[in-house]
Amino acid sequence: MKKPLLCLSLVCAANLAGAAAPADADLAHARKLIAGSILVDGHNDLPWAIRTDRNAQGDVARYDLRGTAPGQTDIARLRAGGVGAQFWSVYVPGELTGGFAKTQLEQIDVARRLIARYPDVFRLAGTAGDLRAAKKAGRIGSMLGIEGGHAIENSLGALRAYYDLGVRYMTLTHNTSTDWADSAADAPKHHGLNEFGEQVVLEMNRIGMLVDLSHTSAETMDDALRVSKAPVIFSHSDARGLCDVPRNVPDDILERLAANGGVLMVTFVAGFVDQEVANVTQPIVEEFNRRTKGVDDDAERDRIFKELVSKVKIPATTVAKVADQVDYVRKVAGVDHVGIGGDFDGNTVWPEGLSDVSMYPNLFAELIRRGWSDADLRKLAGENVLRVIAAAEQVSARMNEARAAR
C-alpha cells in the first residue's frame, strides 16, 4: 500500500446508492469534448502499484495493462476516460531509512519500462510540444514526477540526473519534511524553505523541472511562490476553503497562484475534497503518522492502517463534491489556474462516479450541467497545465542564456 493516510480518507466512497448518473446528453458532450482536447492528469501512482503488487513485485510484464489490472489503471480504462497525457508518479516513501536514491532509480526504471512496453499506447515526453505530438499520434504522452524532495538526498547533481531520466516535476516534500523544506504532514523545521531549499527551487527553474507544491506546508508554498521564477503546480491538491485540512491550499496561496501563472490540479481524495469526511479521517491521519514515524516496512504500515480505519465509520462522498472543488479553485484563482490530478492507484476506494481512470467524463458532465463552457473545460482538461509546462521551458531557456552570458 502506497499512502495509507490517503487511502483511509477514501474508504467512505464505495458504492454510494442513489447518486444520480450524468444525463446521457451531458455525458456524450463530455466525452466528445475530452476527445478533442488533451486531458492531462497530474498524478497517477501506477509505478508504485506495480512495485507493491503481490504478483508483479515490480515486473511490468506481469502487471498486464492490456487486461483488467487489479488497480484503477489499465489501457482500456485510460482510453475510455480519454486520458491524453499523464504524469506518472515515481513515488518513494520519505519514511525509508538508509537513503532514497536506489529506490528512486528503481521507480524511474519501472515507469520507463512501463512506457516502453506499450509503444502503441504511451510515448515518453520531455516537453509540452512532445505531449501535443503524442496526442496527435494517438499516444498518451507520459512524463514522470518525483513525489518528495527527499529523493535528491540534498544533491543538486541528483536533481539534474533525475531530470535527464525524464522527471519533469518534483513535489518538494511528501509526508515528511526534508532538510530544506517543510511538509504539511510534519512539524515545521524551517518554517518554509531554508537557503538550500531556495537553491533547489531555482535549480529546478533553470533545468525546466516544474516545482510541485502538493504535500508542502503553507509556509513552504509561500516561500516557493516568492522564489520561483517559473509557474508552479499543485499536482494533486484541493482547496482549504472548502475542506480545512493541512494538506489543502489556503485561499491566499490560491490568489497568489494566479499572479504566479501556475495551476492547481484538483485531486479526488475524499478526505481532501469533503469536510465531513475530513472530520472523521484527519484524527486517523495524525495517529497513523505518529505510529508509523520511522517505519519503512510496507506490510506493517498496512496493518496499522487497517487497524485504525476499522474503528471508524467514514461518510460517503460524490463526484459533485469534486466538482465543487473545481468550481472553488476557479472562483478564487481563476479558470486559467485549475486542472485535474486524480491520484489514481495511490488510494483504494473512491467517490461515486470517480473510481478509476475511465470516469473523467463524469466530472466533466457534472461541470457541463453547471454551465461551464467548452473553452473553459478545455483549459481544465489540459491547456492550463500545458501552458505552465511551456512557460517553465521558456524560463529555463532564459536562465541558461543568462548563465552563458556571464
N, C-alpha and C positions, 0 to 999 in steps of 0.2 A: 504494500500500500504506500502510495507516494506521500500524500499530505493529509493524514487523518484529521487534523484540525479543520481542513476544508471539507473533507468528506462528511464529518459529523454535522456540518451545517446544512447538508442537503438530504439527510435521511428523511426529512419531513415530506418530500415531494412526490413519493411514488403513487401512481395510480389514483390521482385525485378524481373522485367521482363527481359527475355533474358539470365539469368545466365545459364551456361552450366551444365547439370546434369552429375554426375560421370558416366564414361563408365561402362557398366554392368559388365565387367570382373574385373575392379578395385574395384567396389562396392562389388562384390561377394568375392573377395580376402580379402577386409577389414573385411567383416562380419565373414569369416572363421577365420581370424587371431584373431579378438576380442573374438570369441567364445572359442578359445584355449588359451586365456590369461586371466588375471584378470584386467578388466577395472575398475580403481579406480577413482572416481570423488571426487575432494577435497571440493566441496561446493554446496549444494542444500538447498534452503530455504523453503522447503515444510512445516516444522512445523509452520513457521510464516504465510504462505499462509493459512493453516488450521485455525490458530488463528484469522486471519483478514477476512476470507471468510464470506460473509453476512449470508449464510445459515448454515455453520458449526459452526462458532464462537468458535472454539477450540475443537469441538466434533469430534473425529477421526472417529466415526461410521457414522456420517452424511456426511463426506467428503470421499466418496466411491472410493477407489483406484482400485476396480475391474471393475468399469465402466470407462467412459471417464471423467477424472477430469477437472475442469474449468481452471487449470493452465497448466504447462508444464510437469507435472509428474503424471503418474499412472502406474499400474503394466504392462499393455500390452505394453506401450511405453518403460518402463525400460527394458523389455525383448527384444523388437525389437532393442533397442540400444545396447544390450549386456552388460549392466552395471553389474559388478561383485562385486563391493564394493562401498559404498557411505559414505562419511562424511555428516551427516545431520546437517546443521547449526541450532543451538538453539539461534538465534539472539534475542537480546533485545536492543531497541533504547538507545543510550547514552544520548539522549535529555530528557529522563524521569526525573521527579522531585520526590523527596521523597524516593529515594532508588531503587535498582535494584534487590535485591535477590528474592523477592516474584515473580516477573515476570520471572526471570531466572529459578527458580524452576518449575514454571508452564510450561515454554517452554521445559525444560528437560522432564517433565511429558508427554507433548504432543508427543514428539519424541519417548519416550519409549513405550507409549501406541500404537502408530502407528506401531512400530516394532512388538510388541506383538500381535497385531490384525491380522497380516498376517504371521503366523509362517511357512507357506509353501513357503513364498517368502523372508522374511527377517530373519536375525539372528543377535542379538546384539553381538558385538565383542569387545574384550579388547586388543588383541594383533595381531601382524602380522600373527602368526600361526592360530589364530581364523579366520581371513579373508580368509586364504588359505583353511581352513577346510570348511568354509561356501560355498566357490566356489565349492569345491569337492562334497558337498552335494546338489548342485543346488540352494543354497540360496544366497541372496545379503547380504554380510557381512556389518554390519551397526555400525559405530562409530559416536559419537556426537562431534561437535565443537562449542565452545563458540565464539561469534563474538564480541569482545570488552572487554578489561580488566576492564572496569567499573563494570562488573558483580560481581567481587570479593569484591567490596567495601573496598579495601585496606586491605583485610584479607587473610593471607596465609592459615588460617583454612578453609575459604570458598573455596579457590582454591582446597585444598585437598578433601573437601567434594564433590565438583563437579566431581573430578576425580573418586571418589568412585561411583558416579551415572552414570558413563560411558563416561564422557567427555575425549577425547583423544587429542584435541588441543585447544589452546586458542589464538585467534587473540589479540595481545597486546592492540590495540586500534581499534575503528571503526572510525566514522567521527568526534568524539570529543576526545580531549586529556584527559588523566586521570591525577590523582595527581602524577603519576610517569612515564608517557610515552607520547610522542608527536604523534599526528595523522597527516597524510598527508593533511587532510582537515581542519586543525585548526592552529591558530597561535602558534608558539613554546612557550612552558612554561619552558621546562627543557633542550632544545637542545639535545634531545635524551632521554635516561633513567636517572633518578636520582638514588640515592643509593638504595631506596626501589625497584625501577624497576629492578635493577640488582639482588636483592634478589628474586624477583618474577621469573625471568628467571632461576636462579639457583635452586629454589624450583621446578619449572616445570621440569627441568632436573632430579632432584632427584626422583620425583614421576613417571617419564616416560610420562609426557604430552608434546606433541610437541609444540614448540614455533612457532606461525604463525605470519609472518611479513606483510601480506597484510594489507592495510589501514594505515600502520605506516609511519612516516616521514623518509626521507633518514637518518637523524641523529639517529633515533631510530633503523633503520635497522643496521646501522654501529655499534652502541653500543651493540645490541643484538648479532651480529656476533662475536664481541670481547669477550663477557661474556659467551655465551652459550658453554657448554661442549658437547652438542649433535648437530647433524644436525638439521637445522631449515627448515621450509617450508614457501612458499607463497601459501596459499590455493586457491586464485583466483586473480591473478595479470597478468600484461603484462609488456613488456619492454619499458622503456622510450626512448631508442634509435630509436624506430620506431614510437612511439606515445608519445610526450613530454607533459605529464600531471603529476602533483604531485603524483597522485595515483599509477603511474607505477614505475618500478625498474630501477635505473641508471645502466650503464654498469659496473662501478667499484664495485657495490654491486653484480652484476651477476658474475663477476670474482671471488670475494671472496666467493660467494656461492659454487663454485666448490671446493675451499680449505676447506670449512666447511663440504662438503659432502651432503648439502641439496638439495632441489628441488623446482623449481618454477612451479606451476600448472597454465597453461595458461587459462585465462578466455575468455569468448566470448562476453563481454560487448563492444559494438561498439565504444563508446567514449573512451575506453582504448585501443582498437585494432587499430583504424583507425584515423590518424591525421586530415584528412579532416572533419570527424565527430566531433572530439575533438575541432577543431577550432570554431565550432558553439556551442557546448554544454558546454564547460568549463566556459564561462561567465555566463551561466544559472546556472551551479552548484554553482558558487560563490555567485550569487544573492540569490539562494534558501537557501544556508547555512546561509547567513546574515539574511534573513527574517524569518527563522524558528528556529533561535537560542533560546532555551528555550521553544519551542512549542512542547508539547508531545501529542497533540491531532492528531490522525492519519487522521481524516477527514479534518481537517484544513490544514495539511501538503499536503494532496492530492489536495485540492483546489488550494493552492499556486503553486504546481507543474503544474497542468493543465493550470493555468493562464499564467505561464512563457513559457511553451512549445508551447502554442497556438500562440505565437507571432513570431515563427521562423520556417523556413523550414530546416529540418535536412537531410543531404545527406544519401544515401543508402550505405550499405557495404555487403560483401560476405564472404563465408567460406574461400575463397582464402586468404583474409586478416588475418584470424585467423591462417591459415597455415603459413603465413609469420611470425607471432609472434612465432610460434613453431620453425620454422627454425632459427629465430634470436637468441632465447634463446639457442638453440643447438650450434650455432656458437660461442657465447660469453662464455657461462657457460659450454657447453659440453653436449653430448647426455645423460649422466648419471644424469643430473640435470634438466630435464624438465618433466612435467606431465600435467594432464588435471584437470581444476577446473571451470566447465561451469558457475556456479551461476544461474542455472535454478530456477524458482519461486522466484527469487529476482529481476526480471526485467519483462518487459511486451512485447516488440517487439524485434525480433531477426534478426541476419544476415540470408540472404537467405541460406537455407540448414542446419541451426543450430537453429531451432525454438523450439525444445523440446528434451526430453531425448531419443527419438528414433533415433536421427540423428548423433550420434557419428561416425557411419561408413562413412558418407560423408566426414568428416575431414580426416579420415584415408585413404580413397580412394584418396583424393587430395594429401596426402603425398606419397602414393604409386606411383602416377603419377610423383612425383618429385624425385623418386629414393630412397626413404627410404627402408632400408632392413627390413625383418621381425623381426630380432633380435632387431633392434633399435626401431621398432614400439611397440614391447612388453615392452621395457623399458618405453617408453612414456605412454603406456596404464596403467601400474601399478607397474611394477617391481622396478622402481626407488623409488616410494613412499613407497612400501613395505620394501625396503632396509632401508629407513630412519626410518620407524617405528621400525624395528628390532634393528637398531643402537641405537635409543633412549632407548629402553628396556635394552640394554646392558650397556649403560651409567648409567641408573638408578640403575641397579644391582651393578655396581662398586661403585657408590657413597654411596649406602646404606651399602655395605660391609665395606667401609672406615669409615663410621659413627659408625658402630657397633664395629669396632676395636679400637676406641678411648678409 
